[in-house]
Amino acid sequence: MRLWLLLIVVITGCDAFLGSASRPKSELTPDEFVEVYVALAKARTPAERQQVFKQHKTSEKALHEFVQAYSRDLPRLSATFDSALAKMSSTHLDDARRRRR
């Protein structure tokens, strides 16, 4: 009986470590990072940048921590930046179309 209990504890502990390894520890999710990154790209002044951080309830430190946390998973980090660039391109095209009208 003790052996089964020990085995269950060990297996559960391993699953807990594997589950936490799938997503690096960061205040921001990849989607939140993309939203903030794109909004910051549009900000033209330091005051606008601070407004972006306030609006998204985050900080520049949180952005750095996100990159640091996900730097161990380069494919995922690269995909996150690709998403941000795609969103900025689509936003830029939408803005250009509105200006032409």
N, C-alpha and C positions, 0 to 999 in steps of 0.2 A: 504494500500500500504506500509506504513512504517513497519507494522508488517511482511509482506512478506520479505521486505528487511532485517529486523533484523534476521528473521529466516534463510535466505540464508547466511548471514554473520556468524551466529553461526554454522550452519552446515558445511560451508566451513572451518571455524577455527578448528572444531573438526576433519575433514578429514585431515587437515594439520598436526595436532598433532599425529593422528594415523599413518599417512604415515611415519613420522620421527621416530616413535617408532619401526617400523619394522626392521630398520637397525641402530644399534648403531653408534654414530659419531666417526669415526676413519679415520685417513689419509690412512690407508691400508684397502683393501678389504680382505675377507678371502682367496681368491686365491693368492693375492699378499703376504699375511702373510705366506702362505704355501711355496711359492717360496723362500722367504727370509730365512725362518726357515730351509728349506732343504739345501740351499746353505751355511748357517752358520754352519750347522752340518758337512759339508765337510771341512770347513776352519780349518787349523791346527795351524795357527799363528795369532797373533793380526793384523799383516799387511794384511793377507788374509781376516780376518773379516772386516777390514776397506774397503777393495776392494769390498767385497760383498755389503756393505752398499752403497758405491759409485756407483756400477754398477746398483743397484736397486733404486737409488735415494731416499734413506730412511735413518733411523737412529735407533739406539738401543732404543732411547726414543719413537719412533713411534711404535716399537714392544711392549714396555711396555704399551703404551696408548691403543693399540689394545686389549691386554689382559684385561686391566682395563675396557674398554668400553664394551667388550663382556662378562665380568664376570657376568653381570646381565642376560645373556641368556646362561646359562650353557650348555644346549643341543647343541646349535649352536657352542659354544666354544669347546666343546668336539669333535664335528664332525670335526671342523677345525684341531684340533690336531690329530685326527684319520687319516685325509687325509694326513697330513704331515708325520706321521709315516708310512703309507702305501706307500707313495712316496719314503721315505728313504729306506724302505725295498726293493722296486722294483729296485731302483737305486743301492743298495748294491748287489743285486742278479745279475744285469746286469754287474756290475764291476767285480764280481767274475767269471762270465762266460767269460769275455774278458781276464782275467788273465790266465785262463786255456788254452786258445787257443794258 
